[in-house]
Each structure stands twice: as structure tokens, then as C-alpha cells.
Amino acid sequence: MPGRKHKCLNCPKLVNSKAFRCRLCYSKIRKTRNGTFGEYRQSWTRVKKYGIDNEDFEVLYQAFRGKCGICEKSLLRITKGKSTKDRACIDHNHLTGNIRGILCHHCNTSLGMFLDSQELLEKAKDYLNGNRI
């Protein structure tokens, strides 16, 4: 029901029926668990999306020497409050689901924008080299 309110789980303030905590309490909780929660979330996402645990990811990370497979930018395993653009992204084939390696944010999204198409990437390469279609 719209308009129903109940007490925050941490203080006596009234909150919307869809919320569990008031904004102030929620903000305090996020700040205290931000360090470990980010690691847990990233680890859980890797298992859920790609089926690899922390040990498998570490093997992959070491195989690429902690660098992007395309531009060789140094990458972080886990970002604790830092930009996700510095974190190692797992690159996978969207048709088969097979993991290809790790990439930086920019290279990973670039491949996605080209729909993982080698033909489109070749055309882009030709374009950059001055060979117009």
C-alpha cells in the first residue's frame, strides 16, 4: 500500500514501506562495509556470470601478468572504492560463453561495441589506416 510507513531497523525514524532503513542509517552501514562488500560482490559476480572462483581468477590474472590482453595497461584485481575502469574485466565469447582472458574497461567495452565481430574490427583498422571503404 502506498503511503505506509514503518520504523527504520536501526533507529526510531519512520521510513517508506519499501525501505528497511532511513537514509542516514543506510549511509552509515554502506560506509562501514564498503571495503569488504565490494570484494564480496565482485567475487560473487565472477562466480555467477563466468563460473570462476577467486583461485581461477588469480590464475587468469597471473597468466596475463595483471595487464590488459590488448593494450597491456596494468589492472587491479579488485577495486576498493576506486574507479572500476582500473579493474580487470573478464573477457568472454558471447556466443560460447568461453573466457578469453582479461581486459581493461576500455578494451572490453570496445570489443562489445564492435559486437565481437572480427570483420567490423578489420574495417575499423582499415579506416584508421586511411583506407576508406
HELIX and SHEET records of a PDB file:
HELIX    1   1 ARG A   23  TYR A   50  1                                  28    
HELIX    2   2 ASN A   54  ALA A   63  1                                  10    
HELIX    3   3 THR A   84  ASP A   86  5                                   3    
HELIX    4   4 HIS A  105  MET A  113  1                                   9    
HELIX    5   5 GLN A  118  LEU A  128  1                                  11    
SHEET    1   A 2 LYS A   5  LYS A   7  0                                        
SHEET    2   A 2 LEU A  14  ASN A  16 -1                                        
SHEET    1   B 2 CYS A  89  HIS A  92  0                                        
SHEET    2   B 2 ILE A  99  LEU A 103 -1                                        
END                                                                             
